Structures are given as structure tokens and as C-alpha cells.
Amino acid sequence: MERSLTLFRNLIFVLLFYFYQPAKGQEVKCDCSNKRVQDSLVEKYLVKGANRHNYNGPVWQQYCDSLIALCADIAVTYQQKAIPYINTGIMQKLSHWRIRR
């Protein structure tokens, strides 16, 4: 029962993100070169968003993906997005893909 509720909640969350699109010509713009703007985005999407959820869930990835879509220059976002892969050992399995020197 708990699993069904969790899946239902995640489905609602995904649908809200999918259907909430800014109107044409009203795309979200921000000054990603400004350190203050970067810090506020990290606070909103990672500290108050992703970090309140389990990193193995889809919500974690959605918060990270949203921040990358807004401002792709924030390195900590990529670090946070990689946490589930590092902790589950997927990165070790993919280590044979790295470039040999």
C-alpha cells in the first residue's frame, strides 16, 4: 500500500512538471554568471529541494535536471546528480569506459 502511494505521488509530481510549461516567449532567464544567483538556485533546488528526498528516487533526479536546465554552469549540480550512481557502484562498472592514456 505504501509503495502504491509513493508511486502515485511521484506520478502526480511528474505530471505537474510535464504540464507546467512557460508560455511561448516567456522562457525563464537568469544570470548564471552571477555567484549570488547560482547560490540562490542551489539553495532552492538542491538544499530545499533534492536534499529533502531519497537520492535513489526520481524526485532527486528531477530537481537536479531542473537546475541543470536553468543553469548548466553549476558544478555542484552534476556532483549531486551523480551521487546515486556512485553509491550503487554503477560508476565502478563503467570504469572500463574511461579513456586510457
C-alpha positions as CSV (number, residue, x, y, z in Angstrom):
1,M,0.0,0.0,0.0
2,E,2.8,2.4,0.9
3,R,4.6,1.6,-2.4
4,S,1.4,2.4,-4.3
5,L,1.0,5.8,-2.5
6,T,4.7,6.6,-3.3
7,L,4.3,5.7,-6.9
8,F,1.1,7.7,-7.1
9,R,2.7,10.7,-5.5
10,N,5.7,10.5,-7.9
11,L,3.3,10.2,-10.9
12,I,1.5,13.4,-9.8
13,F,4.8,15.2,-9.4
14,V,6.0,14.2,-12.8
15,L,2.7,15.2,-14.4
16,L,2.8,18.6,-12.8
17,F,6.3,19.2,-14.1
18,Y,5.3,17.9,-17.5
19,F,2.3,20.1,-17.9
20,Y,3.7,23.2,-16.3
21,Q,5.4,24.9,-19.2
22,P,6.0,28.6,-19.5
23,A,4.1,30.3,-22.3
24,K,5.9,30.9,-25.6
25,G,8.3,33.8,-25.3
26,Q,8.2,33.7,-21.5
27,E,11.2,31.4,-21.0
28,V,12.9,31.5,-17.7
29,K,16.1,33.5,-17.9
30,C,18.7,34.0,-15.2
31,D,22.2,35.4,-15.0
32,C,24.2,32.2,-14.4
33,S,27.5,34.1,-14.2
34,N,26.4,35.8,-11.0
35,K,27.6,33.9,-7.9
36,R,24.6,35.2,-5.9
37,V,22.1,33.8,-8.5
38,Q,24.0,30.4,-8.5
39,D,23.9,30.2,-4.7
40,S,20.2,31.0,-4.6
41,L,19.4,28.4,-7.3
42,V,21.5,25.8,-5.4
43,E,19.6,26.7,-2.2
44,K,16.2,26.4,-3.9
45,Y,16.8,23.2,-6.0
46,L,19.3,21.2,-4.0
47,V,19.2,22.3,-0.4
48,K,15.5,22.8,-0.1
49,G,14.5,20.5,-2.9
50,A,16.6,17.4,-3.7
51,N,18.1,17.0,-0.3
52,R,14.7,16.5,1.2
53,H,14.1,13.4,-0.8
54,N,15.9,10.0,-1.1
55,Y,18.7,10.2,-3.6
56,N,17.6,6.9,-5.3
57,G,14.2,8.3,-6.2
58,P,13.1,10.1,-9.3
59,V,12.4,13.3,-7.5
60,W,16.1,13.8,-6.7
61,Q,17.0,13.5,-10.4
62,Q,14.2,15.9,-11.4
63,Y,15.5,18.6,-9.1
64,C,19.0,18.1,-10.4
65,D,17.8,18.1,-14.0
66,S,15.7,21.2,-13.5
67,L,18.7,23.1,-12.1
68,I,20.9,21.9,-15.0
69,A,18.2,23.1,-17.4
70,L,18.2,26.6,-15.8
71,C,21.9,27.0,-15.3
72,A,24.3,24.3,-16.7
73,D,27.4,26.1,-15.2
74,I,26.9,25.0,-11.6
75,A,29.3,22.1,-11.0
76,V,27.8,21.0,-7.7
77,T,24.6,20.1,-9.5
78,Y,26.5,17.4,-11.5
79,Q,28.1,16.2,-8.4
80,Q,24.7,15.8,-6.7
81,K,23.2,14.1,-9.7
82,A,26.0,11.5,-9.7
83,I,25.5,10.5,-6.0
84,P,23.1,7.7,-6.7
85,Y,25.4,6.2,-9.4
86,I,28.5,6.5,-7.2
87,N,26.8,4.9,-4.2
88,T,25.3,2.0,-6.1
89,G,28.6,1.2,-7.8
90,I,27.5,1.9,-11.3
91,M,30.5,4.1,-11.8
92,Q,32.8,1.3,-11.0
93,K,31.1,-0.9,-13.6
94,L,31.5,1.9,-16.1
95,S,35.2,2.4,-15.3
96,H,36.3,0.4,-18.3
97,W,34.8,3.2,-20.5
98,R,37.4,5.7,-19.4
99,I,40.0,6.9,-21.8
100,R,43.3,5.1,-21.5
101,R,46.4,7.3,-21.7
